[in-house]
């Protein structure tokens, strides 16, 4: 799973898709997740990193991770090669 | 190293288009306490969901209303509208504050009597007054507001049987320039129905006509409509005096003042737009003072406002059951408060606040109740922070009608608390149990 090419993410959480011209705001933990996706980390690795860093249990983090990925897909921001 | 507070990752599309001419949305605030009591602690002790009523807010609101009217008109009497909230503790607060009782059924009448309200200070309204209820009201010298001619003839008959002269008022409906015009209750002003019943009462000699009453609508946003109503009733009272040399003791303008809730479809929040007690008091008092009543002969002005006096004192506390996404990607949050408890969510966009700290990230959220019914929607669209399962929420302005119109549907009704002036909580209505429900049922022998 990859973010689409040319997607720009600022440190302050502004995400811009130059293909569609759409802008998005992302919260800090969302930026972290996007960063890890860019580093080609997979679900297990990302969730483990979040569990290590935040006060939430594995189930919550995994559920919210999937929700976030679904939203990225909903906004057409992902290239989901593995799934396709 | 200590861990960071968790917030779920979220991405939100930034919408362009026309900016809102009224500026950005109001910031959501956390409401962690109600009159000094922690929401979390209250839920832990009394369960979720939980109705909480603030005695402080009730007393300060009725004082504000009284001040607005008493400053402008010399003779004011409030009558507590039982149907708005007839929990005994709530009614007792209003009676302590000097309000009479305004009831619309035999059940409510009996409640008022059981609370020790003097029968002479009970106003009996409504289209259905059973003979036994009317008999009680006549014997107790209550104020009976006649809704239709059938009722008038029943009263005349009962008066003969009981050997008493009932004190009655005529409920009048009228055009006050607002839509829809309420004409289902009482007798019409413009077409002469009101005069017809007044003449019947005066000629019968069997009842004492003491007042004129109207109730022009609900959640009225135009004080000017009350000014028209007051003017018409004043004219009617003066005409009765001229024709029969009979003094009308009071004019009852009913209720209908809005609370601070926001009606669905309203462009701006109710807190910013809905008229205040001062606005209504100014319109009504001016109309009565500008009429031709003599200075020393002004009628008593009775007000039966309910919603505006109790809505803000009611809070409904609940918890998040789950979050999910709709097919369009919209966030759906399910809470344990359904339309069975929050009847008013059908016509208000109730203010919902989280009861724990959160960041400034929000998401457009549809808030569903817990019922297995498609219509169980508390807010179709609310900009809410990122609530997690188990988080608590506070729904505001829920004191009016919800505790009388709530339904025992699918689930049992929860505890109701009153937080007193010293910020001490009191359980004023116990949550229902399965035994309560089953206790009223009977299964025929052949089905056992």
Interface residues (C-beta under 8 A of the other chain):
Chain A: X15 X22 X23 X24 X25 X26 X27 X28 X29 X30 X32 X33 X53 X54 X55 X56 X60 X61 X64 X65 X67 X68 X70 X71 X72 X74 X75 X77
Chain B: X3 X4 X5 X6 X7 X8 X9 X10 X11 X12 X13 X14 X323 X325 X329 X359 X361 X386 X388 X389
